Structure formats: structure tokens, C-alpha cells
Amino acid sequence: MMVFSIVVTYNGSQWIEKCFGNLVNSIIQDHHILAIDNGSTDNTLELIRALYPEVEVIENDANLGFGKANNIGILKALEAKAEYVFLLNQDAWIESNTIEDLIKISKTKPEYGILSPIQNDARGNIEKQFSTYLSKAKLNVQKQILEVPFVNAASWLIPVTCIKKIGLFDSLFFHYGEDENYCHRAHYYKFKIGIIPSSCIVHDRGERLNKMSFLKTQVRHIIYIKCNLANINYPMSYLILQFYFKTPIFLLKKLYWRQFKIFFVRIIIIIKLPFMLKGILLARNRTKKQFNF
């Protein structure tokens, strides 16, 4: 049983030893580790090659984004006839038994297309954003799996049987949003998404969650709208009408609370939306066509 672990790297030298060191020390057998580098300008690649020669490295000439870079690794996993793909962020690290524990549960629960361990921060507490996913499921340690509508792709185990139905990450998304879109597509193909309370990793992201600039706020809101409209589980006409129906109330609330940055971001999105619809429609059509490899 071959497992492909894929890590997309970009100027991540500060995490290399923990991320790859723990992957190399995983107790899972027949484990292939692949680093897809998105054009790092620090010593990320030098560290990986010097410390972990067993890790296969693929260098991209430019930053392809999270989804496209992972797709390179996923295709290699399919070519190698792997049974599982394990996606891990460069700023995250596993325990020695993490992957094995996830696979054991996956084998008994084939209806789950995506499994994630609990994500703790560097201080050992449940990571702040991850806690919002848990709030949508009843955290009961007696349960083997907590079913959730979404969990971010910082640490995903995906059976290849699932990938062969859902396909790769969609090119509509460059960075952020691709994991939510993938979860929507998993639901479309009747797969469940689960968190395993008995398994955990560290996701060291807290220090970088700073206040966003106007441009970053705009980008994040555009991603949110794209994710919503590309959700194949609902008719696109319904989602567009819902957006325009809710927008006046949304704008009035932002004015009332003097949240002018978000107010103007939404105005910009209203102007841009007609030009985004073609790409979103193409993404929805791609989802309807089952992936062929």
C-alpha cells in the first residue's frame, strides 16, 4: 500500500526540519514524500536536499499557487498507483503515527473522502481557525470521526478512489478557496468529510494572521464569492439571486458599523462579478464531468 505525502513549499525554511523531519520519521510503510517548490528564494530547497535526500523535489519556475502545485504531486501519485495521498502544509508537522492512524480509519469508513487530524497551534492548543470547524460538529472523544462540512487542507488524507471521482484542485483558485471548492465537490459525489479526534498535528500559522490590507481584503472576499457561486450542490441562478438579494442588507450593516473597507470591497465585487461568471461556470461544468485518469 503506497502513500504519497505532498508538501507545497514556498520560502518556508523555518519549518523544513519539523515538517519533513517528522514526515521522514513516520511509521507508515511504503511512504513516498514529495516536495513541490513554488519558486522559493530562501534556502528551502537547499535544506530539504541536504537534510532529507530521500524526499523527491520538484522545482517550479514560478509560484503556481497551492492547488496547481498539489496537482503535480497528485498526478505523480496516480501514475505511481498510490492508494492514498496525504497533503500537508509546509508550516505543519505530524506525529509519527498520524498517517497510519488516518489510514486505519479510512479503510473502515470508505464513505469519507477527506480525513483530517485535529490541528493544534505551536503552543499545543487547538488552532483558532480549526476550532470553527469543530464548532460545526459535536466534539465527543468517544466518536471515531466527527463529520463536518469543511476542513482546511493543511492536513488531508484522501483515498485515491476519491480523487479518481472528484479530480484535481480546480484552476479557478490560485491560493485559498481551492480546498473549500474541493469539499463542495466531494459532497457532490456523495463523499463525507471527517475530523479524527484521536489524531493531531501542529499547524504553526497563528503569528501570520495579521490585519489585512484593502487589496488582501478584496482578494479574500472575491475568493469567498467564487467559492459560493462555484458550489455545484446548488443551482448557479439561485446562488446569484441570493447574492444580489443579500447584498443591500450586507452593505447597510457595514455602513452602520462603519466598516467602510468591507463596504467598498463589496461594491468593487458587484462591479467585477459579471466578468467572473464565465470562469465560475466553466469550473462548475468541469465538476460535472467525472475525472478520468
C-alpha positions, 0 to 999 in steps of 0.5 A: 500500500503506497502513500504519497505525502505532498508538501507545497513549499514556498520560502518556508525554511523555518519549518523544513526540519519539523515538517519533513523531519517528522514526515521522514520519521513516520511509521507508515510503510511504503511512504513516498514524500514529495516536495513541490517548490513554488519558486522559493528564494530562501534556502528551502530547497537547499535544506530539504536536499541536504537534510532529507535526500530521500524526499523527491523535489520538484522545482517550479519556475514560478509560484503556481499557487497551492492547488496547481502545485498539489496537482503535480504531486497528485498526478505523480501519485496516480501514475505511481498507483498510490492508494492514498495521498496525504497533503500537508502544509509546509508550516505543519508537522505530524506525529509519527503515527498520524498517517497510519492512524488516518489510514486505519480509519479510512479503510473502515469508513470508505464513505469519507473522502477527506480525513483530517487530524485535529490541528493544534497551534505551536503552543499545543492548543487547538488552532483558532481557525480549526476550532470553527470547524469543530464548532460545526460538529459535536466534539465527543472523544468517544466518536471515531470521526466527527463529520463536518462540512469543511476542513482546511487542507493543511492536513488531508488524507484522501483515498485515491478512489476519491480523487479518481471521482472528484479530480484535481484542485480546480484552476479557478483558485490560485491560493485559498478557496481551492480546498473549500471548492474541493469539499463542495465537490466531494459532497457532490459525489456523495463523499463525507468529510471527517475530523479524527479526534484521536489524531493531531498535528501542529499547524504553526500559522497563528503569528501570520494572521495579521490585519489585512490590507484593502487589496488582501481584503478584496482578494479574500472576499472575491475568493469567498464569492467564487467559492459560493457561486462555484458550489455545484450542490446548488443551482448557479441562478439561485446562488446569484439571486441570493447574492444580489438579494443579500447584498443591500442588507450586507452593505447597510450593516457595514455602513452602520458599523462603519466598516467602510473597507468591507463596504467598498470591497463589496461594491468593487465585487458587484462591479467585477462579478459579471466578468467572473461568471464565465470562469465560475461556470466553466469550473462548475461544468468541469465538476460535472464531468467525472475525472478520468485518469 
